[in-house]
Amino acid sequence: MSLEAALIQLGTVAVRTAAKLWLGDQKVAAEVTASAVDVASARLTKHRDKRKFSRLMDDFAEAIAERLEPLVEVEFRSLSNNEKLAAIEAVRATFEEAPIVDSDLFAADLDAGHLDRAIRKRAGSQTDLLSADGASFYNLLLRESCGYVIEISRGLPQFSSSALTELLRRDREIIDGIREVLSRLPQRDRSFGFDYDYRQLVARKLDNIEMFGVTLTDASRRYPLTVAYISLTASRSDVDEGSNPSTRVDEILVDNKRLFIRGEAGLGKTTLLYWIAVRSSLRDFPDELAPWNSTIPFLIPLRRYVDKEFPAPERFLDEVGRHIADEMPKGWVQGLLRRGDAIVLIDGVDELPSSRRIEVRNWLNDIVEQFPDARYIVTSRPGAAAPEWLSEQDFSVVDLEPMAVRDVRVFVERWHDAMRSLSVDEEYKSEIEVYKDGLLEKLETNSHLRRLAGYPLLCALLCALHKDRRAVLPENRIELYDVAMQMMLERRDLERQISGLEGFSRTAKTLLLGHLAYWLIRNSRSDIETERAIEQLKRQLVLMPQVRHNARSVYRNLLERSGLLREPVYGRVDFIHRTFQEYLCARTAVLDSDDVGTLVANAHVDQWHEVVVMAVGHASSQQREELLSGLLKRADTESDKHDTLVLLALACLETAPTLSAELRSIIHERAATLLPPKTLTAAKSFASAGTFVLDLLAKSRPGNAKETVNTIRAIVETGSDEAIPLIKRFVHDTRKSVQDELFRSWRRFDEEIYAEAIISEMTPGWLYVDDPVKAHALTRMRNIRSITLSLDANVMFSMGLLPSCLEELSLWLLHRNGPWVLNANALMGLANLKSLEFFGFVEVENFASLRALSNLSSIGVVRGVDAAEFAQIEPGWRLNSLRLEEISSLRSVDQLNFLDGPTSVMLKNCPELRDLSGLARWSETLGSLSITNFDELDLAPLRSLSNLSSLVIDGSPLRDISFLREMPKLRSLAIPIGTPIPYAKIVEGLPKLHVTLVSHASQLSFFPDDE
């Protein structure tokens, strides 16, 4: 038998094992001779469908064989064919003879290592007759094949008769999808050990994103996170300097090994950590993060440690890798931490009760002190931890921001792309396209929806609901969650004709889920043991006789069909997103329990803030008045919590459908005393109350730059187009932090409207452009005169963006990550340009074309032009100032013959410069000359410069200064330290001369007056 045929046979038996896991029938899986493929095929009635199903299984077998071929042909090429065939047959026999009897093999977090051990144990030894190399080949083949078995079983639609029909309709698409999934897994070779198994497991478990609006338990509905992910933006949380420009998080990662990421609910903190973990495990970070490709990720969700000890390094695999932890080499995690090859991803400080947050910080401090070279990323909601919470360990702090308008568009397009990819029906695909265009149009014209869509979670819900409700969307956050509940708990199954449990209505589901959510919040928990959750349901079901099913059946239905619960690890359950937990908790607290007093008593605890806000939306008018009045009464009696409770009451106005005019007025008055906002957190609290706060903010009179930035942030965060006129009053504030805040706010509004109203009116005297938002703004700026543009060799920048009114331009490329080539012809539109500088690693082509800029009078070049190009320029170019630095090919001033009548010339770090005689041609006009960092240079030609008033000479100590006698107008002189000439001799005949000693043109020291 050929090796190819043997691998296909192995692929065939591996597919049969995958089918057993897919079928989910443990009785069939436990029988060695049973064929899950045959069981599935028997559900099909047409012979043609049976044949098509068989061909699909054959395609899966060939996909596995293709992935295994490199192991055969490359890794074990020295092994004889007979040995290879024997090892392949041994792996085939292992799969064939092993019953699938362990219940946890059907768990969602099954990994290749666990499946490998389980079937070895059941199949018995298959390596007795193999050589040592043959046994190694067997081990590698079996472990790799187990990984493919899992991917195939997960990549198929959840088994049912309708799933079989879908499978046959989408056979080509599904096999292509499986091949893509297999190709994303890292290719194993014999040198890989435990770290490979762990990385593959991380990639397999975390590289998917759950698309709201589809059945979350349907494995074919998973969309690769590495494909769907949209890079988030963040601003640095600097408590002293006010605003900072928005930056993509992956750019922030480049220079930060310790990062504390804060973000409101639904902004994508956990998704970001998943993305980092998957990129690390696949070793395919973008080029700018290439050093991170040598890392191993460890995800630590703090909600798992509400009531237990925080993990020591050897337990970092508890979340991802529990099945293979016992194979981990001793000290493996510690070694990675010590070498700086680990990324520790700590998620959800806010999900711990406040009583444990000091403890978790101490735990983290200990780990960082023990392993300072590792990378650490920590996330939290802002209310749970101030920006300086991790300052002792030098963590950089950033705040995640809502998606910009353009990012929302990308998100909406990718969501609908995912929906289209799940169907073979062309009419349905066209319908999805219509929904996408309709939603994008709504987002462009409705500022309220645009504000909601800035949060990835809410944007996904809007996409799902817009499709589900035939383009009818809710008007506020509470309504959005309410209709989402309806869709997820009832309508989706009804429309798909999926029968549920008899008597188990949406109302019953909502009551039970709300009970679980309320129990979690009251006990400061984010998840619960599965058996304990079932017991909680059992207690409630006693009060619900209409539900005639036991608690375990009800639990399974909620887990599998609601889309709101999940089992992230075996034996524990939590809500798919904490926002849904808070919504259901708030509903239960006021509608089912009338626990207004409990809400007021816990309102100061950050874990209850969102619950209180949403409770106001669920409450009756009487409950709402009682709740908000209670917050204000507490604020009056508890001074240390006053600001928190008043701002919370203000935020509650967002969800309050009705409220007495008197109470609303009192809340307004209390909030006004807190203006201007003292912190960015306070600014967001103001904004969360809705557009009515614009009237309050219009009266805010900030006293310093920080308060101004916070005021602008509060105005912007309302998301209303009505905010733009209020922002406009700050356009002439030239303080950098204020200007930066105005720029970063652009992304939150319609670009054209904001650009015309704000950007075009801004009047910074000088602008430093180092981010895309500012670069994009340049064409709109009618009043800018001076720009410093920081370039990136990996990012194209069009000089056409520069405003024609520009008078001064500096182009910088300070990092040697590749040349940035500029054709000077691209600057011809800058007719008003007077000063131009090229710094760093900017290479300039067609330098001579700059002569066409008639107003250009000053040029500075560092490295970017070859002196040979200077020599080819026609004489007569009249420039007042020329600065040349690190022009290695400049040997003689005669090469600068093009220059006519300069008043200032600097020649710095030009190591080949030997001849200064050409300076004489400028003797009539030259008033300032600087020649620095030279070793041997004849200075005699300086005698001709009789009009010179300033001279800098920095190089070897001077031995002869006789040329000074020919410079009667000289007033400022800088010469090298170590020049062995007395001060009196230097100033002889020049009584007004000021002399300075220099060392490499940096450190200056003046001659003592008595010398």
N, C-alpha and C positions, 0 to 999 in steps of 0.2 A: 504493500500500500504506500502511496506517495505521502509526503508530509502534508501537502495541501489537503488531500482527502481526509487524512487523520484529523487535521484541525477543524475541518467542516463537521466531521462526526462529533468532535468535542463541542463545537459550537451548537450542534443540534441538541445534545443532551443538556448543555447549559441553558438553552432556551426552554427546555422542558421544566427545569428547576425554576426558572423565572416565571413560567406559566403557573406553577404551583403557588408561588407567592402571590402572583397576580389574582388568581382565582379566589384566594382567601379561604378556601375550604380545607381546614386542618385535617379532616378525615381523609380526603383525597391525597393531601400532601404527605400524610404519614405512611401511605402504602407505597412500597418500593416499586411495584409493578404498575401502579396507576399512572395514567397519562393525563395530565391536566389539559394538554392540547386536545386530546380526544374528547374530554368532558366538555370543553368549550365548543369544539366543532359540532358536537351532538346537539347543541342548542340551535344550530343553523339547519334550515329545512331544505334549502336548495343545494343541489349537488355542485352547481357552479360556485356558490358561496363557500362551500367546504373546500373546494380546490383553491380558491383565492386565499382563504385563511391559511391553508397549508403552505402556499407559496410565500405568504408574508412571514410565517415562522422560519421558512428556509432563508429568507432575506436576512432575518435577525441572526441566524446561525452564521451566514457568510460575513456579516458585519463583525461578529466576534472573531472569526477566523482571521479577517484582515488585520484586526488590532493585535492579534497574537503573533502574526508572522514576523515582525521585527525581533521578537524574543528568540524565535527559532533561527532566523537567518543571520542575526548580528550578535546578540548576547551570548549565544551558545553555539557559535559556528564551528568551534573546534570539537564539539561533541559529535560522535558518530551518529549516522542516521538511525541505526538500529536502537541506540540509546534514546534518541529523541522520540522515536515511535513508541518505545516502551513507556517513556514518561508521559507522553500524550495519552496513551491508552490507560495508564494508571489514573490520570486525572479524570478521564471519561468514566472509568469504573467507579471512582469515588462519588461522582455526581449520581451515577446510575444506581448505586447500591445504598445511598444514604436517604433514609426517610426524613421528612421535615416534620419533627414532632415538638420542638421547643416553641412555646406560644410566643415568646418575645422575638422569634424570627419574623413574625408578621407585624412587628412594631414599625412605626413610621421612621424611627431613627436607627434602623438596622444598618450595620456597616459591614464591609467586606471581611474584616478580621473576625467578627463574631460568626458570620456565616461559614467562613473557612474552618474555624474550630469546631463548629457544630456538625458539619458533614464529615470531617475527619473522624470525629468521635463515633459517629454512627456507622461509618463505612469500614472502619478498621484500617489496619496498616496496609498501604499499597506500595511501599518503597523498599520492601525487604530484598527484592531482587535487583534493585537499581544501584549503580555505582554512586559514589559521593557526589560527582557532578550531575549525574542523572537525577539524584534526589533533590539537588538544588534547583534543577530545571523544573521538576515536578512541583516543588514548593512555590516557585515563582508563577508558573502557569495556573496553579490552583487559586492562589490569592488574586491574581489578575482577573481570572475568569469569574470569581465571586463578585468582584466589583462590577463587571459587566452584567451579571445576573441581576444585581440590585437595580442598576440603571434601567434595564429593560422592564423590569416589573413595575418600576415607578413611572416609567414613561408612557405606559398604556392607560387608556381611560379606565376608571373604576369599573370592575367587572359587573356586567349585567347584560341582558339580551339586547337592550338598546345600545350598550357600549360596543357589542360585537358588530352591530349594523354600522355604527359610526366608524369603527376600526376598518371595516372593509371599504367604506366610502372614502376614507382618508388614508388608504394604505400607503401610497407613495409619500404623502406628507409626513406620516408617522414614522416610516422607516428612515426618511431623511432627517427627521428630528432626532431619532435615536442615534443615528450616525454622528450627528453634530454633538450630541451630549457626550458620546464616547470619545470624540476627538478632543473635547475640552479637558478631559482628564489627563493629568500628566502621564507620560509614557514611562512605565516601570522598566528598570534594568537591574541586573544582579547586584550592582553596587549599592542600590538603595536599601535602606533598612527601615527602621521604625518611623523615621521622619517622613518617608514617602507615604507609608500607610496613613499616617496622621494627616498629612497635607491633602491626600486624595479624599479622605473622609470629610475634612472641612469644606473642600470644594463641592463635594457631592451634597452635603447637608445644607449649606448656606447659599449656594449659587442659584437661588430662585427667589422670585418676588411674587407675592400673592396678589392677584389682580381682583380688586373688589368688583362684584358684578358677575362672577362666575362661581361655580361650586368649588369651594376651597379644598375639598377632599379629593377632587378629581385630578389625578396626577398629570394628566395630559394638559391641564390648564396652567401648569407652572411655566413661568416666563423667566428666562435666564436673567439674573440680576446684573451680570456683566454686560448684558445687552440693553436692559431697560434703564439702568441707573443714570440719573442726571446729576451731574456734579453740583453740589450745594454751594452757596456763597455764605460768607461769614465776615464779621468785622471784629477786630480785636477789642476786647473789653478792658480798655485802659481807663481806670477811674480818675486819672489826673488830666489826661490830654483831650478829653471829649471824643469827638467823632474820629473814626478811622475809615479809610476807603474799604469798600466791599472787595473781597478776594475769594476766589475759588478755594474750597477747602483743600483740594489736592495740591494747590500751590503753597498753602500754609504748611502742609505736611513736610515740604521740602526741607525747611530750615528748623523744624521743631521735632525733637525726640520726646518731648513731654508736652502734652496738649490736653487742656481741660475745655471741653466743648459743652456749652450751655445752649439750650433751645427749648422753645415752648412745645406743648403737646402737638404732635402731628407734623413736626418739621423734618422728621427723618433721621433722628439721632441713631436709632438702632440700625436702620438700613445702611447708614454710613459705615458703622462698625462692621456690618456684614460684608460690605463692599471691600473694605480694607482687608478683612480676613480672607476673602476669596482671592483677591489679587495677590496677597502674600502667598497663599497656598498654591496658586497656579504659577506664581513667579512671572507675572506679566503686567506689572505696574507700568504706567506711562514712562517715557524716557526720562522726564525730570525727576521721577521717583525711583530710578534704576537701583540705587543702593538698597532700597527696601526689598528687592527681589531675593535677597539672601536670608530673609527673615522667616520665622515660623510664628503663626498667630495663636493667641489663647484668648478665647471669649469668656468673660466672667460676668454673667447677668446677676446683679446684686439682689434682685428679687428672690433668688434661690436661697439667700442667706438671711432672711428676715429673722429667723429663729434658730440659726445655727452658726457655728464658728466660720469665719472667713477662711478661704482655702489657703493652705500652704502650697508652694510651687508644685509638689508632686500630685496635687489635686486640681491643677489647672485644667485637666482633661474631663472634669465632671460634666461639663455642658456638652462638649463635642469630643467624643472619644472614650466614653465610659466602657465600651465593650472591648477596647484594645489596651486599656490602661495597664492591665496586668502584664502585657508584653513590653511595656516601656522599660528601656534600660535604666538602671539605677543612676540617679543624678542627671538624667537627660534634660529635664526642664531647667534645672539649676545651671547646667552647662551652657544652654542657649542664652539664659538671662545674663550669665557672667560674661559671655563673649559679645553681648550686644546683638545677638541674632534673634531675639524674641520681641514680638509686639504683644503687649498685655492690653487687652481691650476691656475696659471695666464699664459696664453699662448700667445707668440708672441709679445714681446716688439718691435721687428723689423718691425711689421706690422703697427705700429703707425708712423705717420710722425715725423721727428726729433723734430719739434716744440712742440710736446706733450709729449716727453719722460721724461723731467724734471717734468712735471705735474703728469705723472703716477707714477714716483718714489716718489714724495711727497705724493700722494694718498696712495701708499703702505706703506710708512714710518708711516703715521698717523694710518693706520690699525694695523700695527705691534706694534706700541707703545701702542695703546689702548688694543690690545689683544696679549700680548707677548707669551702666552702659546700655541697658535695654531700653526699648521704646515703650512709652505708656500713653494711652489715650483714655480719658475718663469723660463720661457724659452725665448730664443732669438737667432737669428743668431749673430755670433761674431762681425760682422761689426757694429751692432747697439748699442752695449754696451760692454765696456771694462770689464775685470775680476773684477775690484774694483768698479763697478757701484753700487752695493748694499752693499758695505763694512760697511757703517755706521750702518746698522742693522745686522751685523754679519752673513751675508749669506755666507755659503760655496759655492765655485764656482768650477764647473767641466765642462770640454769640452767633448761632445760626440765624439766617434771615429767611423770610418768606421768599418764594421763587419770584424772580423778575417776570415781567410780562412775557418776554421772549422764552423764558424757561417754561412757563406755563403752557405756551403754545407747543413746545417740544414734548412736554409731558402728555398733553392731550393727544398729540399725534401718535406717540408711542403706545399709549393705552389702546387706541383704536386699531393701530397696527397689530397689537397682540390679539385683539378680538377677531380681526380678519384672518389671522393665521390659524385660528381654531376652527375654521369652517372651510368646506369645499363648495359651498353653495354660492354661486356667483351673484345671485340676486341679494343674498344676505350680505355679502361683501360690499355690494353697491349701497345697500341700506346703511351699513356702518359708516361708509364714507360721507353720506348725507348727514348722519348724526354728528360726525366730527366737524364738518363745516358749519353746521348749525350752532354747535356749542361754542366754537371759536368766535362766531359772530356775536353771540350773546355776551361772551366775556369781553369783547371789545366795546360793547355799548352799555354794559351794566357794571358800574364800579363796585357795587355791593358783592356781586358774584365774583368779580375779579379779586376782591380782598379775600374771600373764602378760598379761591383757587390757589392762592399763594402758598397754602399749606398742602404738601403732597398727599396727606391722608384725605383731606377734604376735596382736593382736586380729583382724586380717584373716585370718591363717592359721587361727585358731580357728574363725572363721565358715566358711571354706572347708572345713576338715576336718570340722567338725560336720555340714555338709551332705553332704560326700562319703562320710563313713564312717557315715552313718545314725545320727547323734547319739552316736557313741562317740568320746571325746576322749582324747588323751595325758595323762599325769600330770606330765610335766616338759618342760623346754625341749629337751633332746636328742631325746626321743621326738617332740616336736612337729615339729622340723626333719626327723627321719627319715621320719615318715609324710608330711610335705609333699613330700619328695623323691620318695617312692613315687607320690604322686598326680600330681605334675607330670611325672615322667619315664616313667610307664608307665600307670597305671590310667585316666587321663583319655582317652588315645587309644584304649585297648582298649574302654572303655565307649561311646565314640562311633564305634567301628568304623572308626577311621582307621588305615590300614596304614602302618607305618614301614619303615625299611630292614631288609632281611633280615639276621638275625644280630646286629642292633644292640639288645642287651638293656638292661634297666635297669642291670645291673651294669657293662656296657661304658660306658654313658653316664656313670655315676657315676665310674668310673675316669678317664675322659678329662676330665670337668669338674674332678675333684679335682686332676689333673695341672696344668691351667691355673691353678686357684686357688693351688696350692702354688708354682708358678713366679712368680705375681704377688707373693705375700707375700715370697718369698725375694729378689726383686728390688726390693722396696719400691715396687711399682707397684699402681695401682688399675685400669688398663686396658691394653690391648695393641693393637698394630697388627693389622688383620685378617689380613694375609698372614703375619705372624709367628705369630699364633695357629694358623693352618692348618699352618704348618711344625711347631709344637709337637705338634699332633695327629698329623701324619704320622709323627713319630718314635715316638710311642706305638703307633700302629697297626701298626707293624712287629712289635710284641710281641703283637698281637691278631689272629691269622690268621682267627678266626671272623667278624670283621667284614670282609666282602668288598666294601668300598666305599672310594673314594678319600677323602683327607682333606677335600677341598672339599665333597663331598656330605655327609660326616659333620658338618662345621662348619655347613652350611646347616640340617641337621636339628636340631642342637642349638640353633641360633639361633631357628628358627621353631617348634619343637615343645616344647622343654623348659620354656620360660617362665622360664629362669634367666639367659639371656644376652640382650644387646641391643646394637644398634649406635646409640649416641646421636648420633654424627656419622659421616659417611661415612668409611670406612676404619679405624675403631677399634671395639673391642668391649670390654664389661665386664660384670660380673654385675649383675643387676637390683637387687640390694641387697647391700651389703658383708657383711651378716650371713651370707648364703648362701655367699659366698666363704670366710668364716672357718670356717664349719661344714665345708665340703668340704676346705679346706686342713688342718684339724685331723684329719679322718678319714684323709686321705692320709699325713700326717706319721707317724701311729702305726700304722695298719693296713697300709699299702702300703710305707712306707719305713723304719719302725722308727727314726725320727729323734728319739729322746728327747733325745739330747745337743744337737741343734740347738735343740729347744724350750727346754731349760734355758738354753742360751747366749744366747738372744734374749729371755728372759722379761722382762727389764727394759725392753725397747722397747715403748712403748705400743701400737704397731700389732700386736704379737704377743699382747697380754694375752688377748683373747677367744679367740684360737687355742689358747693354753695351757689356758684353762678348758674349752673344748670337747674338747680332746685328752684330758683326764682322763676325760671321759665315754665316749670311743671306745676308750680304751686297755684292754689286758689288765690283770689284777691286778698282774703283775710290772712292766709298763711304768708303771702308775699309781704304784706305790710308788717306783720309780726316779725318776720325774719329780718327785714332790712332795718326796722326800728331796733331790733335786738342788737344788730351789729353796731349801730351808732351809740346805743347805751353802753355797750362794752367799751367802745372807743373812749367815752367820757370818763370811765372809771379805771381804765388800765392804760396809763400814759405810755408805757413801753410798747404797747400794741396799737396805739392810736392811729398812726399813719397807715399801717397795714389794713386795719379794719375799715377805715374811711375809703381807702382806695378799692378795697374789695366791694364795698357797697356801691361805689361808683361803677365798677366793672359789671355789677349785677344789672345795671340799667340796660345793658345790651340785650338781655334775654327777657326783660320784664314787659309783657304785652300791655299791661295796664298798671297804673300806680297813681295814687292821689297826688294832686298838684302840690299839696303842702309838703308831703314827704319827699317828692322829687326836688322841690326847691331847697329843702334842708340839705339834701345830699349834695346839690350843686354848691351851696354856700360852704359846706364843710370842705369839699374838694378844692374850691377856689383858694382856700387858705394854704393849700399845699403847692400852689403855683408860685414861680415856675417850677417844673419838675426838677428835683435835686439829683435824680439818678435815671439811667436809661430804663431800669425796671419800673420806676414810677411813671415814666413817659409811656411805656406800653400799657400800664394799668389805666391811665387816662384814655388812651386811644381805644382800649377794648370796650369802653362804654358806648361807643358809636359816634356818629357824626355830630350829635348835639354838643359834644364837648368842644367843637370848633369855636363856639361862641365864648366859652371860658378861655380857651387858648388864645383867642384873639386879644384878650385883655392881659395876657401874660407879659410881664416886662422883665426879661432875664437880665441879670446883673453882670454876668461874665460869660466867657466863651462856652464853658461847660453847660451852663443853664440854657444858653442859646441853642446849643446842639440838642439838648434834651427836649426843648420846646419844639424844634423842627421835627425831631423824631416822633413826638406825640402827634403832631399834626399829620405827618406822613402816614403813620400807622393806622389812621382812621380809614385809609384806602379810598377816600372820597375825592372826586374831582373838585369838590368845593374847597379842598385843602389848598389847591394851588395858589389862589389869591393871597392866602395867609402866609404861605411860604415866600411869596414874592417880596414881602417887606424886608427880607434878610439878604437880598441879592447883592447889595452894595457893602455888606460886611466882609472886609478883606482878610479877616483872621483865618488862618489855614484850616483849623478844625471846623469852622463854620462852612468854609468853601467845600471842604471834603464831604461834609454832611449833605450839602446841596447837590453835589455830584452823585453821591450814593443813592439819593432819593429818586433820581431820574428813572431808575429801573422799575419803580413801583407804579408808574403812571403811563398813560399813553405817551409814547416817545415824542411825537410831533407836537402835541399840546404843551408838554412840559418844556421841551426844547425852546419853543417860541416864547413861552411866558417867563421861564427862569434862566435857562442856560444862556440864551442870547443877551440877557441883561446883566449877567455877572461881570464884575470888573476887577478880577484879581490883577495886581500889578505884575505878578510873575506866577507862572503855573508849572508845577512839576508833574509830569504825566507819566504814571507808572502802572496804570491799570486800564483795561479796555473801555470802561465807562467814560473815563476822562478823554481817552483817545477819540471815541465816537462823538464826543461833545464838541470837538475842536471846530468843526465846520460851522457850528451854530454861534460861536463866540465872536461877536462883532467888536468887542472892546479890548481883547487881549493883545498885549504888545510883546511879551517876553515868555518863551516856553523852553523848559528843559525836558527833553523827551528821552526817557529811559527805555532802551530797546531790548528786545529778546531775540536771540539768534534763531529761535524756533518758531517765532510768530511774525507773520508778514504784517507790515504796517505801510499803508498807502500815504505818501507825502501829499496826496491830493486832499487829505483831511485837514491839512494845516490852513488856518484862515489867512486870507490874502492881506489882512491888515498887519500881519506879524512884522515886528522890527528886529527882534533878537531871537535866535534859535540855537540851542545847544543839543546835540545828539550824542547820547552816551550809550556805550555797551561795555559794561565793566566786568562781566563774567566771560571768561574764555570758554564758552560752550559752542563755539563755531563762529565763523566770520559772518558779518552782516554787511552785505555789499550794497552800496548806494550809488546809483547813477545820478550825478549832479544835475542832469537835465530835468529830473523829477522836481527840482526846486524852482523851476523857471516861473511858476505862477506867483512867487512871493516878491512882487515888484517893490514892496516897501522895505524889504529886508536890509538892515544896516549892519548887523553883527551875526556871524555864523561860526560855530565851533563844532569840531568832531573829536570826541573823546573816546578812548578805549580801543575797542577792536572793530571800529567802523572802517571799512575799506571803501574809498571814494574813487569812482570811475568818472572819466570826462571832467576832471577838476577844472579845466580851462573854460568850460561852458559857464561857470559861475561869473565870469567876466561880464556876461550879458545883464546881470543884475546891477543896474546903474547906481542904485543907492547903497550898495554893499561897500562898507568902508573898513570892516574888521573881520579877519579870518584867523581861526585857531585850528590846528590840525595835530592830533596825537596819533602817530603810527600810520594813519590811513592812506597816505599818498607816497608814491615812490618819487624821489628827487629827480629821476629822469624825466618824469612828466612835467615838473616845473621848468626844466631846461627847454621844453618844446613850446612853451607859451610865448606868444609875441610880446615884446617889450611895450611898456606904456600903460600897464594896469595900475591905476592909481588907487592905492589902499592906504588908509591912515595907520592901520595896525596889522601886523602879521606875527602869529605865534606858531612856531614849529617845535614839536616835541617828539623825541624818539624816532626821528627820520634817519634810519641807519645808513641810507645811501647818500646823505648830504655830506659832500666833501669840501665844497667851496661855496662861498657866498655868491660867486659868479653864476652858480646854478639858479640863483634867484633874480636873474637879470630882467625878468618880466616886471618886477616891482618898481613903481615910479613914485617918488616923493613920500615915503612913509614917515610918520612921526614917531612910531614905536615898533621895535622889532625884538622878539624873544626867540633865542635858539637854545633849547634845553635838551640835555641828554641825547645829543647827536654825536655818537662816539667816533665817527669817521671824519668829523669836521677838522680841517687843518689850515684852510686858507681864508683869511678875513679881508683880503685886499679889496674885495668888491664893495666893502662898506663905503668907500670914498665917494661913490656915485650918489650917495644919499646925504652927504655932509651938510647940505643946505637946509634939509627938513628934519633930519633925525634928531629927536629930543630925548628919547628913552631907548636904552639898549640893555638887554639881559643875555648873558652867555653863561650857561651853567653846566656843571658836571662834565668837565673836560680834563684831560691829563696833560697833554703837550699841545700848546697852541701859541703861535706868535701873535702877540698883542700889539706889535708896533703899528699896524694899520689903523689903530684907534686914534692915532695922532691927528688924523684928518677930520675928526668929528668935533669941530670947534663949537657947534651949537648944542652939544649934548648937555642936558641938565640932570639926567638920572642914568646911573650906570651900575649894573650888577654883574660881578664877575665871581663865579663860584666854581672852583676846581682846585688845581694844585696851588700852594702858597705862592704869592707873587714875589719875584726877585727884583723886578724893575718896574717903577711906576712913573718913569719920565714922561710917558704919554699924557699924564695928567696936566702937565704944564701947558699943553695945547688946548685945554678945555676951560676957558675962563668962565663959562656959564654954568659949570657943574655945581649942583647943589646937594645931590644925594649920591652917596657911593657905598656899595656893599662889596667887600672883598673877603677872600677865604681866611678862616681862622688859621693861624700859624704863619701868616705873612710877617717876615722878620724885619719890618720897617717901622721906625718910631712914628707915633701919631703926628708929631710936629712936622716931620718930613713929608708925610702924606698931605697935610693941609697947607703946606707952604704955598703962599700965593693965592690960596683959596679960603679966605677967612669965613665965608658963609657955608662952607662944606660940612654936611652931616655924614659921619662915617659909621658904618655898621659892619661887624664881623659876622660872617655866615658860614654854616656848615651844611652843604648839600641843599641850599636854599630853603632850609626849614628852621633850624634853631638860630635865633638871633641874639647877639649880646653887644651892647654898646660900649665903646671905649669910655673908660673913666674920664671925667672932666679934667683931672689933674695930669693926664698923660700928655 
